[in-house]
Amino acid sequence: MNGRGTLTHPSGAFYSGLFRDNMYHGKGTYRFPDGTKYTGTFNNNRFEGEGEFTDSQGLVWRGKFHNKAALGLKLKVNV
């Protein structure tokens, strides 16, 4: 698949965004079965670049992601 689309996994995980060669690639959102989610840039099915991660308590963490590493994340505070 290439272009914009959605994919629902049997586990309940869900991806909506851009695909390239059947992989998440470009801007998109991945929602995990537990409700946590990542919104940002993907590269070959991996978190890559600027993005936001919303944890299970609803806290939003913003920063640069590289595969499974996310050093220097900052908590997004709504005041």
MOPAC internal coordinates of N, CA, C and O (Angstrom, degrees):
PM7 1SCF
backbone

  N    0.0000 0     0.00 0     0.00 0    0    0    0
  C    1.4450 1     0.00 0     0.00 0    1    0    0
  C    1.5271 1   107.91 1     0.00 0    2    1    0
  O    1.2310 1   120.74 1   -40.47 1    3    2    1
  N    1.2960 1   116.18 1   139.53 1    3    2    1
  C    1.4561 1   123.81 1   173.72 1    5    3    2
  C    1.5215 1   108.42 1  -132.23 1    6    5    3
  O    1.2310 1   120.87 1   -38.35 1    7    6    5
  N    1.3364 1   115.94 1   141.65 1    7    6    5
  C    1.4625 1   120.46 1  -179.76 1    9    7    6
  C    1.5175 1   111.01 1   104.49 1   10    9    7
  O    1.2310 1   120.99 1    18.89 1   11   10    9
  N    1.3286 1   115.72 1  -161.11 1   11   10    9
  C    1.4634 1   121.82 1  -177.25 1   13   11   10
  C    1.5246 1   110.15 1   -86.00 1   14   13   11
  O    1.2310 1   121.35 1   -38.00 1   15   14   13
  N    1.3487 1   115.02 1   142.00 1   15   14   13
  C    1.4539 1   118.89 1   178.64 1   17   15   14
  C    1.5163 1   111.64 1  -171.97 1   18   17   15
  O    1.2310 1   120.94 1     3.47 1   19   18   17
  N    1.3164 1   115.81 1  -176.53 1   19   18   17
  C    1.4668 1   122.39 1   177.57 1   21   19   18
  C    1.5272 1   108.33 1  -133.80 1   22   21   19
  O    1.2310 1   121.68 1   -26.97 1   23   22   21
  N    1.3295 1   114.38 1   153.03 1   23   22   21
  C    1.4554 1   120.69 1   178.45 1   25   23   22
  C    1.5165 1   108.26 1  -143.90 1   26   25   23
  O    1.2310 1   120.31 1   -53.55 1   27   26   25
  N    1.3338 1   117.01 1   126.45 1   27   26   25
  C    1.4541 1   122.37 1   176.48 1   29   27   26
  C    1.5230 1   108.24 1  -110.44 1   30   29   27
  O    1.2310 1   120.69 1   -54.68 1   31   30   29
  N    1.3316 1   116.28 1   125.32 1   31   30   29
  C    1.4623 1   121.99 1   179.71 1   33   31   30
  C    1.5306 1   109.66 1   -87.06 1   34   33   31
  O    1.2310 1   119.63 1   -25.20 1   35   34   33
  N    1.3314 1   118.32 1   154.80 1   35   34   33
  C    1.4705 1   121.12 1   176.77 1   37   35   34
  C    1.5267 1   112.63 1   -57.54 1   38   37   35
  O    1.2310 1   120.07 1   153.14 1   39   38   37
  N    1.3238 1   117.47 1   -26.86 1   39   38   37
  C    1.4711 1   121.59 1  -179.87 1   41   39   38
  C    1.5222 1   112.40 1   -70.96 1   42   41   39
  O    1.2310 1   120.47 1   165.00 1   43   42   41
  N    1.3435 1   116.70 1   -15.00 1   43   42   41
  C    1.4524 1   121.18 1  -175.09 1   45   43   42
  C    1.5160 1   112.65 1   103.51 1   46   45   43
  O    1.2310 1   120.16 1   169.99 1   47   46   45
  N    1.3376 1   117.31 1   -10.01 1   47   46   45
  C    1.4625 1   120.66 1   175.10 1   49   47   46
  C    1.5225 1   108.63 1   -65.20 1   50   49   47
  O    1.2310 1   121.00 1   -27.29 1   51   50   49
  N    1.3352 1   115.69 1   152.71 1   51   50   49
  C    1.4560 1   121.02 1  -172.38 1   53   51   50
  C    1.5252 1   109.32 1  -143.85 1   54   53   51
  O    1.2310 1   119.97 1   -46.27 1   55   54   53
  N    1.3266 1   117.66 1   133.73 1   55   54   53
  C    1.4659 1   122.08 1   174.64 1   57   55   54
  C    1.5173 1   108.70 1  -122.70 1   58   57   55
  O    1.2310 1   121.26 1   -42.89 1   59   58   57
  N    1.3146 1   115.20 1   137.11 1   59   58   57
  C    1.4583 1   121.59 1   174.13 1   61   59   58
  C    1.5194 1   107.50 1  -135.81 1   62   61   59
  O    1.2310 1   120.58 1   -56.66 1   63   62   61
  N    1.3172 1   116.51 1   123.34 1   63   62   61
  C    1.4577 1   119.57 1   179.83 1   65   63   62
  C    1.5084 1   111.67 1   160.32 1   66   65   63
  O    1.2310 1   121.40 1    29.09 1   67   66   65
  N    1.3156 1   114.94 1  -150.91 1   67   66   65
  C    1.4575 1   121.64 1  -176.22 1   69   67   66
  C    1.5243 1   111.75 1   -90.39 1   70   69   67
  O    1.2310 1   121.29 1   -36.16 1   71   70   69
  N    1.3266 1   115.14 1   143.84 1   71   70   69
  C    1.4567 1   123.38 1   176.77 1   73   71   70
  C    1.5255 1   109.15 1  -122.05 1   74   73   71
  O    1.2310 1   120.80 1   -30.67 1   75   74   73
  N    1.3230 1   116.07 1   149.33 1   75   74   73
  C    1.4587 1   122.28 1   168.68 1   77   75   74
  C    1.5228 1   107.12 1  -142.38 1   78   77   75
  O    1.2310 1   120.56 1   -55.38 1   79   78   77
  N    1.3083 1   116.53 1   124.62 1   79   78   77
  C    1.4712 1   122.69 1  -178.14 1   81   79   78
  C    1.5297 1   111.61 1    52.91 1   82   81   79
  O    1.2310 1   120.78 1  -135.25 1   83   82   81
  N    1.3330 1   116.11 1    44.75 1   83   82   81
  C    1.4696 1   124.09 1   178.06 1   85   83   82
  C    1.5273 1   113.81 1    65.52 1   86   85   83
  O    1.2310 1   119.96 1  -159.11 1   87   86   85
  N    1.3160 1   117.69 1    20.89 1   87   86   85
  C    1.4624 1   121.73 1   178.41 1   89   87   86
  C    1.5206 1   109.10 1  -123.95 1   90   89   87
  O    1.2310 1   120.90 1   -27.35 1   91   90   89
  N    1.3420 1   115.89 1   152.65 1   91   90   89
  C    1.4619 1   120.62 1   174.04 1   93   91   90
  C    1.5186 1   106.11 1   -66.06 1   94   93   91
  O    1.2310 1   120.54 1   -56.91 1   95   94   93
  N    1.3268 1   116.57 1   123.09 1   95   94   93
  C    1.4621 1   119.42 1  -175.92 1   97   95   94
  C    1.5265 1   109.05 1  -156.34 1   98   97   95
  O    1.2310 1   120.85 1   -66.06 1   99   98   97
  N    1.3283 1   115.98 1   113.94 1   99   98   97
  C    1.4646 1   121.38 1  -175.79 1  101   99   98
  C    1.5239 1   109.09 1   110.41 1  102  101   99
  O    1.2310 1   120.48 1    23.56 1  103  102  101
  N    1.3060 1   116.69 1  -156.44 1  103  102  101
  C    1.4688 1   121.50 1  -178.20 1  105  103  102
  C    1.5215 1   110.71 1   -76.10 1  106  105  103
  O    1.2310 1   121.23 1   -41.27 1  107  106  105
  N    1.3478 1   115.26 1   138.73 1  107  106  105
  C    1.4520 1   118.99 1   178.08 1  109  107  106
  C    1.5186 1   112.21 1  -174.15 1  110  109  107
  O    1.2310 1   121.54 1    -3.23 1  111  110  109
  N    1.3249 1   114.66 1   176.77 1  111  110  109
  C    1.4646 1   122.39 1   177.05 1  113  111  110
  C    1.5202 1   108.73 1  -130.37 1  114  113  111
  O    1.2310 1   121.09 1   -49.12 1  115  114  113
  N    1.3390 1   115.52 1   130.88 1  115  114  113
  C    1.4536 1   121.91 1   176.17 1  117  115  114
  C    1.5199 1   107.36 1  -117.97 1  118  117  115
  O    1.2310 1   120.87 1   -58.59 1  119  118  117
  N    1.3376 1   115.95 1   121.41 1  119  118  117
  C    1.4650 1   121.48 1   178.57 1  121  119  118
  C    1.5284 1   108.23 1  -108.62 1  122  121  119
  O    1.2310 1   121.31 1   -55.53 1  123  122  121
  N    1.3296 1   115.10 1   124.47 1  123  122  121
  C    1.4614 1   121.78 1  -179.99 1  125  123  122
  C    1.5350 1   110.04 1   -80.07 1  126  125  123
  O    1.2310 1   119.93 1   -19.70 1  127  126  125
  N    1.3370 1   117.75 1   160.30 1  127  126  125
  C    1.4599 1   120.12 1  -179.76 1  129  127  126
  C    1.5271 1   114.15 1   -57.76 1  130  129  127
  O    1.2310 1   119.81 1   152.47 1  131  130  129
  N    1.3419 1   117.96 1   -27.53 1  131  130  129
  C    1.4655 1   120.68 1  -179.62 1  133  131  130
  C    1.5289 1   113.33 1   -83.33 1  134  133  131
  O    1.2310 1   120.17 1  -177.99 1  135  134  133
  N    1.3491 1   117.28 1     2.01 1  135  134  133
  C    1.4608 1   121.50 1   177.84 1  137  135  134
  C    1.5150 1   114.50 1    96.30 1  138  137  135
  O    1.2310 1   119.78 1   166.66 1  139  138  137
  N    1.3359 1   118.03 1   -13.34 1  139  138  137
  C    1.4573 1   119.37 1   175.20 1  141  139  138
  C    1.5240 1   108.38 1   -67.87 1  142  141  139
  O    1.2310 1   120.79 1   -24.38 1  143  142  141
  N    1.3392 1   116.09 1   155.62 1  143  142  141
  C    1.4641 1   117.28 1  -178.95 1  145  143  142
  C    1.5190 1   111.42 1  -150.50 1  146  145  143
  O    1.2310 1   121.63 1   -24.70 1  147  146  145
  N    1.3219 1   114.48 1   155.30 1  147  146  145
  C    1.4573 1   123.27 1   173.84 1  149  147  146
  C    1.5232 1   106.93 1  -120.92 1  150  149  147
  O    1.2310 1   120.83 1   -48.22 1  151  150  149
  N    1.3208 1   116.02 1   131.78 1  151  150  149
  C    1.4586 1   122.29 1   174.22 1  153  151  150
  C    1.5152 1   107.28 1  -125.49 1  154  153  151
  O    1.2310 1   120.82 1   -56.90 1  155  154  153
  N    1.3195 1   116.03 1   123.10 1  155  154  153
  C    1.4571 1   119.07 1  -179.21 1  157  155  154
  C    1.5110 1   110.64 1   164.70 1  158  157  155
  O    1.2310 1   121.50 1    32.84 1  159  158  157
  N    1.3254 1   114.73 1  -147.16 1  159  158  157
  C    1.4510 1   121.40 1  -175.41 1  161  159  158
  C    1.5271 1   110.69 1   -96.82 1  162  161  159
  O    1.2310 1   121.43 1   -40.08 1  163  162  161
  N    1.3259 1   114.87 1   139.92 1  163  162  161
  C    1.4641 1   123.18 1   176.43 1  165  163  162
  C    1.5269 1   109.32 1  -118.98 1  166  165  163
  O    1.2310 1   121.15 1   -29.19 1  167  166  165
  N    1.3274 1   115.41 1   150.81 1  167  166  165
  C    1.4549 1   121.59 1   173.98 1  169  167  166
  C    1.5196 1   106.97 1  -139.75 1  170  169  167
  O    1.2310 1   120.35 1   -68.31 1  171  170  169
  N    1.3154 1   116.94 1   111.69 1  171  170  169
  C    1.4719 1   122.13 1  -179.93 1  173  171  170
  C    1.5248 1   112.65 1    51.38 1  174  173  171
  O    1.2310 1   120.85 1  -126.66 1  175  174  173
  N    1.3266 1   115.97 1    53.34 1  175  174  173
  C    1.4736 1   124.69 1   176.05 1  177  175  174
  C    1.5259 1   113.99 1    72.51 1  178  177  175
  O    1.2310 1   119.14 1  -168.70 1  179  178  177
  N    1.3036 1   119.24 1    11.30 1  179  178  177
  C    1.4671 1   121.98 1  -178.88 1  181  179  178
  C    1.5213 1   110.68 1  -121.93 1  182  181  179
  O    1.2310 1   120.99 1   -31.98 1  183  182  181
  N    1.3399 1   115.72 1   148.02 1  183  182  181
  C    1.4638 1   120.56 1   173.57 1  185  183  182
  C    1.5221 1   106.97 1   -63.12 1  186  185  183
  O    1.2310 1   120.32 1   -49.79 1  187  186  185
  N    1.3325 1   116.99 1   130.21 1  187  186  185
  C    1.4664 1   119.35 1  -177.51 1  189  187  186
  C    1.5180 1   110.10 1  -154.60 1  190  189  187
  O    1.2310 1   120.74 1   -66.47 1  191  190  189
  N    1.3333 1   116.20 1   113.53 1  191  190  189
  C    1.4630 1   120.46 1   177.68 1  193  191  190
  C    1.5167 1   111.96 1   103.19 1  194  193  191
  O    1.2310 1   121.14 1    21.59 1  195  194  193
  N    1.3130 1   115.43 1  -158.41 1  195  194  193
  C    1.4627 1   121.47 1  -177.71 1  197  195  194
  C    1.5224 1   110.86 1   -67.48 1  198  197  195
  O    1.2310 1   121.27 1   -42.25 1  199  198  197
  N    1.3354 1   115.18 1   137.75 1  199  198  197
  C    1.4527 1   118.51 1   177.93 1  201  199  198
  C    1.5118 1   112.04 1  -169.14 1  202  201  199
  O    1.2310 1   121.57 1    -4.38 1  203  202  201
  N    1.3202 1   114.59 1   175.62 1  203  202  201
  C    1.4647 1   122.51 1   176.94 1  205  203  202
  C    1.5186 1   108.75 1  -128.63 1  206  205  203
  O    1.2310 1   121.23 1   -44.06 1  207  206  205
  N    1.3330 1   115.25 1   135.94 1  207  206  205
  C    1.4513 1   121.66 1   176.22 1  209  207  206
  C    1.5191 1   107.83 1  -116.51 1  210  209  207
  O    1.2310 1   120.57 1   -55.26 1  211  210  209
  N    1.3212 1   116.52 1   124.74 1  211  210  209
  C    1.4572 1   121.81 1   177.12 1  213  211  210
  C    1.5259 1   107.64 1  -103.15 1  214  213  211
  O    1.2310 1   121.08 1   -61.20 1  215  214  213
  N    1.3481 1   115.54 1   118.80 1  215  214  213
  C    1.4576 1   118.96 1  -176.57 1  217  215  214
  C    1.5307 1   111.44 1   -83.08 1  218  217  215
  O    1.2310 1   120.88 1     0.11 1  219  218  217
  N    1.3254 1   115.92 1  -179.89 1  219  218  217
  C    1.4661 1   120.97 1  -174.50 1  221  219  218
  C    1.5246 1   113.18 1   -67.53 1  222  221  219
  O    1.2310 1   119.69 1   164.47 1  223  222  221
  N    1.3355 1   118.20 1   -15.53 1  223  222  221
  C    1.4665 1   121.64 1   176.70 1  225  223  222
  C    1.5274 1   112.08 1   -94.49 1  226  225  223
  O    1.2310 1   120.69 1  -178.92 1  227  226  225
  N    1.3312 1   116.29 1     1.08 1  227  226  225
  C    1.4624 1   120.78 1   179.51 1  229  227  226
  C    1.5158 1   114.22 1    87.81 1  230  229  227
  O    1.2310 1   119.93 1  -175.66 1  231  230  229
  N    1.3359 1   117.75 1     4.34 1  231  230  229
  C    1.4594 1   120.91 1   177.15 1  233  231  230
  C    1.5239 1   109.20 1   -76.04 1  234  233  231
  O    1.2310 1   120.37 1   -42.62 1  235  234  233
  N    1.3224 1   116.90 1   137.38 1  235  234  233
  C    1.4595 1   122.02 1  -177.46 1  237  235  234
  C    1.5238 1   109.19 1  -107.02 1  238  237  235
  O    1.2310 1   121.22 1   -55.34 1  239  238  237
  N    1.3232 1   115.27 1   124.66 1  239  238  237
  C    1.4592 1   123.26 1   179.65 1  241  239  238
  C    1.5174 1   108.58 1  -110.71 1  242  241  239
  O    1.2310 1   120.25 1   -50.73 1  243  242  241
  N    1.3297 1   117.13 1   129.27 1  243  242  241
  C    1.4578 1   121.96 1  -176.03 1  245  243  242
  C    1.5283 1   109.83 1  -119.52 1  246  245  243
  O    1.2310 1   120.74 1   -38.10 1  247  246  245
  N    1.3256 1   116.18 1   141.90 1  247  246  245
  C    1.4568 1   119.83 1   176.63 1  249  247  246
  C    1.5103 1   112.18 1   164.89 1  250  249  247
  O    1.2310 1   121.46 1    19.47 1  251  250  249
  N    1.3330 1   114.81 1  -160.53 1  251  250  249
  C    1.4639 1   121.79 1   179.89 1  253  251  250
  C    1.5198 1   109.57 1   -97.88 1  254  253  251
  O    1.2310 1   121.62 1   -47.01 1  255  254  253
  N    1.3042 1   114.51 1   132.99 1  255  254  253
  C    1.4531 1   121.90 1   179.68 1  257  255  254
  C    1.5262 1   109.03 1  -114.00 1  258  257  255
  O    1.2310 1   121.16 1   -36.05 1  259  258  257
  N    1.3177 1   115.38 1   143.95 1  259  258  257
  C    1.4617 1   121.22 1   175.16 1  261  259  258
  C    1.5185 1   107.29 1  -142.15 1  262  261  259
  O    1.2310 1   120.94 1   -78.43 1  263  262  261
  N    1.3371 1   115.80 1   101.57 1  263  262  261
  C    1.4602 1   122.63 1  -177.24 1  265  263  262
  C    1.5221 1   108.78 1    59.11 1  266  265  263
  O    1.2310 1   118.98 1    66.06 1  267  266  265
  N    1.3137 1   119.54 1  -113.94 1  267  266  265
  C    1.4633 1   121.13 1  -179.85 1  269  267  266
  C    1.5217 1   112.08 1   -98.43 1  270  269  267
  O    1.2310 1   119.94 1   175.44 1  271  270  269
  N    1.3315 1   117.72 1    -4.56 1  271  270  269
  C    1.4591 1   121.57 1  -178.97 1  273  271  270
  C    1.5296 1   110.39 1   -93.51 1  274  273  271
  O    1.2310 1   121.45 1   -35.97 1  275  274  273
  N    1.3174 1   114.82 1   144.03 1  275  274  273
  C    1.4639 1   120.65 1   178.39 1  277  275  274
  C    1.5229 1   108.53 1  -148.19 1  278  277  275
  O    1.2310 1   121.01 1  -112.55 1  279  278  277
  N    1.3023 1   115.67 1    67.45 1  279  278  277
  C    1.4481 1   120.57 1  -178.19 1  281  279  278
  C    1.5191 1   110.64 1   -74.02 1  282  281  279
  O    1.2310 1   120.64 1   -37.14 1  283  282  281
  N    1.3205 1   116.38 1   142.86 1  283  282  281
  C    1.4577 1   120.90 1   175.63 1  285  283  282
  C    1.5135 1   115.01 1    76.40 1  286  285  283
  O    1.2310 1   119.62 1  -156.82 1  287  286  285
  N    1.3264 1   118.34 1    23.18 1  287  286  285
  C    1.4595 1   119.78 1   177.29 1  289  287  286
  C    1.5197 1   110.04 1   -64.42 1  290  289  287
  O    1.2310 1   120.99 1   -33.59 1  291  290  289
  N    1.3127 1   115.72 1   146.41 1  291  290  289
  C    1.4602 1   121.24 1   177.38 1  293  291  290
  C    1.5235 1   108.84 1  -121.31 1  294  293  291
  O    1.2310 1   121.33 1   -41.20 1  295  294  293
  N    1.3179 1   115.07 1   138.80 1  295  294  293
  C    1.4606 1   121.14 1   177.72 1  297  295  294
  C    1.5135 1   108.87 1   -72.96 1  298  297  295
  O    1.2310 1   120.44 1   -52.31 1  299  298  297
  N    1.3128 1   116.76 1   127.69 1  299  298  297
  C    1.4586 1   122.16 1   176.86 1  301  299  298
  C    1.5226 1   107.02 1   -82.86 1  302  301  299
  O    1.2310 1   120.89 1   -58.04 1  303  302  301
  N    1.3314 1   115.91 1   121.96 1  303  302  301
  C    1.4674 1   121.34 1  -176.32 1  305  303  302
  C    1.5213 1   108.92 1  -112.84 1  306  305  303
  O    1.2310 1   120.86 1   -53.41 1  307  306  305
  N    1.3087 1   115.95 1   126.59 1  307  306  305
  C    1.4707 1   121.27 1   175.50 1  309  307  306
  C    1.5148 1   108.25 1   -99.16 1  310  309  307
  O    1.2310 1   120.22 1   -63.77 1  311  310  309
  N    1.3268 1   117.19 1   116.23 1  311  310  309
  C    1.4670 1   121.16 1   179.19 1  313  311  310
  C    1.5105 1   110.09 1  -120.61 1  314  313  311
  O    1.2310 1   120.10 1   180.00 1  315  314  313

